[in-house]
Amino acid sequence: MTAQPKISVIIPVYNAENYLRKCLQSVCEQSLKDLEIICINDGSTDNSQEILERFAAKDTRIKIIKQNNAGLSATRNKGILLAKGEYLGFVDADDWINPDFYNTLYTAADNKNADVALGGIICVKDDSQKPLIWHKKSQSAVKPVEKFKLCKLPAYNYVVNKIYRRDFILQNKFLFAEGVYYEDMLWSCPVIFAANVVVSAPNATYYYRQNPVSITNTAKNDLKKRADFKKATEVTNEFIVFNRIPVSLRDEYKIKMYFLGIPFLKIYGNQFQQRYYFLGIKVFSIKKNPLF
């Protein structure tokens, strides 16, 4: 390994014993060997620490940091600040990547001197797989609207299917908002907007496991998650409007308020208006001005 790894891979780990082995194996077996693998155990109470230690005993590229539970954003931020690589990559502990994932992304980024390179995402649920993002050819983008369309922003805010030049992230102080859900939504638009060049790379595939207890799939049962989603949507839309990026804003959102298990208030919103329904009856609406 050279003095500076080509990519620092940051893996937050929290109670991931059922999936962690497959995740680590996919990263350790990358065709690009010049990796730094930073695994941060975020207060796991299962056997995740033992699994990390077994892999680290066989692969000296793995660094294990153990901490009290601080949440996904704080864990990723710690990884960013500890990383030494030319580029940063993020892998969630219940997901995995194809063998040439990082070699393909690094080659694409290096060829175009890009701040960001992105690959595809396949959503895995039970025994089925569905492509979410797929690139048939390599493309590079410089203008904001081109970069957003290439990344499919703001509809898809995934950070895990990309690599980011570390100096670019640090110089712009792009850290994840802590203490909130949907931090990817808040982080992605400013990062892609500021990047000098964004390039896509075919055949770099990230396998995203749709976990029934993940943040996204349990949001409807948690008031804070619903509120954070609404706020993240508003912040994202405001960023796009303020910077006059001519792309479609995020699809309409829906929020429900419950009392004794019964939904008494429903809020529907998009970039143009918010509509409020009390016990199924529309009570008022608020119009918005998206500027274009």
N, C-alpha and C positions, 0 to 999 in steps of 0.2 A: 504494500500500500504506500502511496506517495504521502508526502508531508500533509498535503491537503486532500482529503477525499473528494471525489467528484460529486457525490451526493450524500447528504446526511438524511437518513430515513428516521422519522420520528413516529414512534408507536405508543400512544397512550394505552394503558392496560388497566381495566377495572372489571374484576370478576368475569374473566373471559376464558376460563379453563376449558370450556367445551369447544372453542374455536381457535385458541391461541397457537396450538401446534401447527395447524395448517397455515396460518398467517405467517409465523416465523419461518417455516420451511420455504414458503414461496419467496420471502425476502432473502434468506440466506443462499438460496439456489439461483439467484439472478445471474444472468450471463455477464453483467457488469459487476466485477468483483470489487472495484474500488469504492466501497460503501462504508459509511459509518452508520451503525444501527443503534439508535438511542431508544431504549425501552423504559418507559416511566410507569412504574407500578403505582397507581393513584389510589392507594388504600384498599387494595383487594382483600377480601376475606375468604377467598377460596384458594385453590392450589395454583393460581397464576404465578406466584413468586417461584415456586419450585420448578415450574415449567421453564420460566425464564432462566433460572440458574443452570438447568440441564443443557439448554441450548447455548448459553454463554460459555460453558465448560468446553464446548466443541468448536466454538467460533469466537475468536478473539475480537472480531469487529463489533460484537454486541457489548453495549454498555448498559448497565441496569441502574436506574435511580429509583429509590423507594421513598415514598412520601405519604403523609396523611392525605385523605381524600380532599381534593381541591377543585375537582370538576375538569371537564374536557378542555375548556379554554385555557385555564391556568396551566394545565399539563402541557398543552401544545406550546404555550408561551415559554415555559421552562426549556422545552426541547429546542426552540428557536434560539434562545440565548446561549445554550450550551453547545450548539452545533458548530462544527468547524468546516463543513463541506462547501464546495463551490455553489452547489444548489441544495435546496431543501425539498424533501418529499414527506407526505403524511400518509400513513396506513393505519386504519382502525383495526383493532385486535380481532374483530370477528370477520374481517374481509381477507382477500388474498389477491395476488397479482400474477400475470402470466410471466414466464421465465425471461423474456426480453423487454419487460416493461421499462425498466430504468435505462437500459442501454439505448432503446429506441428513443425515449424522451431526451436523454442527454445528447445524443447525436443530432437530433433535430434542433435542440436549443443551441448547441455549439455551432452548427452550420450557419444559423441565422443570427448568431449573437443575441439571442432572445432572452428577455427577463423571465418569460413563462413559456413552458411547453406543456401541451395537454394531450391526453389519450382518450380512449373510449371507456364507457362504463357499461357493464352488464349487471342488471339487477337479478339476484338469485333468491327465489322464494320456494321453499320445499324442494321439489325436484324440477322446477321450471326455471328457465333463464330468459330474460327479456332485455334486449339492448335499449339503454336509455340515451346514450351518446355514442355516436359511431362516426369515424372519419375514413372515407374511402381513399383520400389522397392527402398529402401534406400541403398545408396552406399557411401562409404567414399574413399577419394583419398588423397595421400600424395605426390607422385612424380609429377613434373610439367606437364608432358604430360597427366597423369591421371586426374589432376585437370582441365586442359584446356578442355579435352574431356568431362568431366562431366558437365562443364559449357557451353559447345558448343562454346568455344572461338576459333578464334576471330570472328566467324560469328555473334554470338549473344552477345552483350555487355550490356545487361540490368542489371541495378543495383537494380531495384525495387523488383525483385522476390527473394531477399536474405536478410539475416541479417548478421551483421559483429560485431565481438567483438570490443567494443569501445576502449579499451586499445591498441589493436593491430593497429587500425586505427590511433590513436593519436601518439603512439610510432614511427610509421613509417612515420608520417606527410603526410598521404594520404588525401590530399584535392583536390577538383576539380579545374581544370584549368579554370580561369575566363576570360571572354571576348571572348570566342570562342564557336562555336557550336560543337556538337558531343563530348562533354566532357566525356560522358560515355565510349566511345571508348578509350580515353586517360587514363582513371582511372582504367578500369577493369583488364587489363592484369597485371600491376604491383601488384595490390591487390591480385589477385588469385595466382600469382607466389609466393608471399611472405607468404601467409597463411600456417600455419602449417598443418592443416587438413581442407578439404572441404567435406561437407556431403550433400547428396540430401535427400529430404523428400517428399514422395508421399502424395497426398491429401492436399498439401498446394498450393493454386491456386491464382494467381494474374491475374486480368482481366484488360487487357490493351486496352483502347479505342483508335481506330485508328481515330484520329481527322483530318479532311481534311485540317485544318489550322495549324497543328502541325509543329514542326521544320523539321522533316523528310519529310513530304509530301509537303512542300513548298520549299525544297532545290533547286529544279531545276529552280526556279525563282529568285534566289538570288546568286549573284556572290560570296559573302563572305561565304555563306553556302557551296557552291560547293568547294571553296578553302579550307575551314576548313575540309571538308570531305576528300579531297585529302591528306591534311597534317596529319590528324588523322590516315588515312589508312597507310601512309608511316611510321609514328612513331610506330604504332602497329606492322607492319611487321618488322621494324628494331629491335624492342624489342624482338620479337620471334626469329629472326635470331641471334642476339647477344647472347641470352641465350640458343641458340641451342635446342629449344623446337620442337621436330619432329611432328608438326601438320600442316595441310594445312593452308596457309595464306588466308587472306580475298579475296573474289571473285573479279573479275575484276571490276574496276570502269570506269566510263565514264564522261568526263567533256566537256561541250560545251561553246564556247565563241560566243557572239552575237554582231552584229553591225546593228543598225536600224532594230532589230527584226529578222535578218537573221543569222543563225549559220555559221560563217566563219572558225572557228577552232574547231576541235574535237580532244580530247586526250583520248586514251584508254590505260589502264595500269593494270598490275597485279604484282606479285612478281618477274616475269622474265623480263618484258620489258615495255616500254612506246612507243606508236605509235601515231604520229601526222599527222592529215589530214587537209589540207587547201582546202576549197571549195570542199570537197569530194575526193581530190587527196592526197594520202599518200606522205608526203614530207621527213620524216626520222623517225627512231626509235632509242631508247636507250635501250641497254640490261643491265640487272641487274644480280648480282651474289648473290643468296640466301644462299650460303655456304653449302647447303646440298641438 
